[in-house]
């Protein structure tokens, strides 16, 4: 009975080792790139892909930026002539909010002080 028990334990150990070996083989098949290359690809993508939510980088006109027209409607501003309000601001308000939030300038959005 002792030898049967030892055989079962040995078989379970063998199965675990085989499963581990298979997982390691699967990991080896995955394509890997250095972190520096991955970071460079992310930077390249963000510089080349237009993002209307970052207007100070891309400076799209208000009539082309669907997010800007939604913001104007939300804030209650009315446009003249039925079109989208184009006050010439290419993200100044948003830029100020970003600076306040991320650069520690006065006027935090949550109302707390920078102590």
BELMO-V496445 format. One record per residue. N is the residue number from 1. RES is the residue in three letters. D_LAST is the distance of its C-alpha to the last C-alpha in Angstrom with 2 decimals. Layout:
n=N res=RES d_last=D_LAST
n=N res=RES d_last=D_LAST
//
This chain:
n=1 res=UNK d_last=72.44
n=2 res=UNK d_last=70.17
n=3 res=UNK d_last=70.90
n=4 res=UNK d_last=70.17
n=5 res=UNK d_last=66.76
n=6 res=UNK d_last=65.97
n=7 res=UNK d_last=67.11
n=8 res=UNK d_last=64.71
n=9 res=UNK d_last=61.78
n=10 res=UNK d_last=62.79
n=11 res=UNK d_last=63.04
n=12 res=UNK d_last=59.56
n=13 res=UNK d_last=58.13
n=14 res=UNK d_last=59.97
n=15 res=UNK d_last=58.60
n=16 res=UNK d_last=54.99
n=17 res=UNK d_last=55.54
n=18 res=UNK d_last=57.13
n=19 res=UNK d_last=54.25
n=20 res=UNK d_last=51.73
n=21 res=UNK d_last=53.92
n=22 res=UNK d_last=54.03
n=23 res=UNK d_last=50.24
n=24 res=UNK d_last=49.92
n=25 res=UNK d_last=52.56
n=26 res=UNK d_last=50.66
n=27 res=UNK d_last=47.48
n=28 res=UNK d_last=49.53
n=29 res=UNK d_last=50.81
n=30 res=UNK d_last=47.36
n=31 res=UNK d_last=46.54
n=32 res=UNK d_last=43.72
n=33 res=UNK d_last=41.93
n=34 res=UNK d_last=39.55
n=35 res=UNK d_last=35.80
n=36 res=UNK d_last=35.78
n=37 res=UNK d_last=38.44
n=38 res=UNK d_last=36.68
n=39 res=UNK d_last=33.48
n=40 res=UNK d_last=35.70
n=41 res=UNK d_last=37.40
n=42 res=UNK d_last=34.15
n=43 res=UNK d_last=33.03
n=44 res=UNK d_last=36.54
n=45 res=UNK d_last=36.56
n=46 res=UNK d_last=33.29
n=47 res=UNK d_last=34.51
n=48 res=UNK d_last=37.94
n=49 res=UNK d_last=37.27
n=50 res=UNK d_last=36.47
n=51 res=UNK d_last=33.58
n=52 res=UNK d_last=33.62
n=53 res=UNK d_last=30.10
n=54 res=UNK d_last=28.84
n=55 res=UNK d_last=30.59
n=56 res=UNK d_last=29.13
n=57 res=UNK d_last=30.90
n=58 res=UNK d_last=34.18
n=59 res=UNK d_last=34.49
n=60 res=UNK d_last=37.01
n=61 res=UNK d_last=38.54
n=62 res=UNK d_last=37.58
n=63 res=UNK d_last=41.06
n=64 res=UNK d_last=40.80
n=65 res=UNK d_last=37.36
n=66 res=UNK d_last=37.91
n=67 res=UNK d_last=34.19
n=68 res=UNK d_last=33.68
n=69 res=UNK d_last=36.57
n=70 res=UNK d_last=35.14
n=71 res=UNK d_last=31.78
n=72 res=UNK d_last=33.77
n=73 res=UNK d_last=35.73
n=74 res=UNK d_last=32.70
n=75 res=UNK d_last=31.04
n=76 res=UNK d_last=34.35
n=77 res=UNK d_last=35.24
n=78 res=UNK d_last=38.97
n=79 res=UNK d_last=40.77
n=80 res=UNK d_last=43.82
n=81 res=UNK d_last=47.10
n=82 res=UNK d_last=46.16
n=83 res=UNK d_last=44.32
n=84 res=UNK d_last=40.72
n=85 res=UNK d_last=38.62
n=86 res=UNK d_last=38.12
n=87 res=UNK d_last=35.93
n=88 res=UNK d_last=35.69
n=89 res=UNK d_last=32.00
n=90 res=UNK d_last=31.84
n=91 res=UNK d_last=28.41
n=92 res=UNK d_last=26.33
n=93 res=UNK d_last=24.50
n=94 res=UNK d_last=23.97
n=95 res=UNK d_last=22.89
n=96 res=UNK d_last=20.20
n=97 res=UNK d_last=18.92
n=98 res=UNK d_last=19.01
n=99 res=UNK d_last=17.18
n=100 res=UNK d_last=14.32
n=101 res=UNK d_last=14.25
n=102 res=UNK d_last=14.84
n=103 res=UNK d_last=13.76
n=104 res=UNK d_last=10.14
n=105 res=UNK d_last=11.58
n=106 res=UNK d_last=10.76
n=107 res=UNK d_last=12.48
n=108 res=UNK d_last=11.51
n=109 res=UNK d_last=14.75
n=110 res=UNK d_last=13.58
n=111 res=UNK d_last=12.14
n=112 res=UNK d_last=8.68
n=113 res=UNK d_last=5.73
n=114 res=UNK d_last=3.80
n=115 res=UNK d_last=0.00
//
